[in-house]
């Protein structure tokens, strides 16, 4: 059984695929799916708490923010005030890179890799639920979301949780995707 839980109040068509993607990213970073929260309003966004600190300040936690237009941002979050400061954006060609790519992004924190984006990228327009679902389903198809520590899922089992329309190959290009 998947660590990803689906609830009846999920109304955005892309939620199952986004939860699968976030679970894979959380796993690659050594975090549990419980560390993720999702905002289903447009643009869809997510928060992933990490058990890491940065800058030697015990008050600053490291976290990731994701949204359907800019992809991943690395942030520090003050434990005392909750204030967040963006350190860098992952950038790239897609808002849903592989879980391993996101993990490398975090591990490069101290190196300040030239691949980091200092400004918010605009990788795609927030579009329809169907377009986001197709994009995230493509990512899920190419991401192993099973390990010995988790649910031992196979791609077929994961994709069976998605609506039938999401399991079909893309018949048309994604509107607004880069």
Order of alpha helices (4+ residues) and beta strands (2+ residues): alpha-beta-beta-beta-beta-beta-alpha-alpha-alpha-alpha
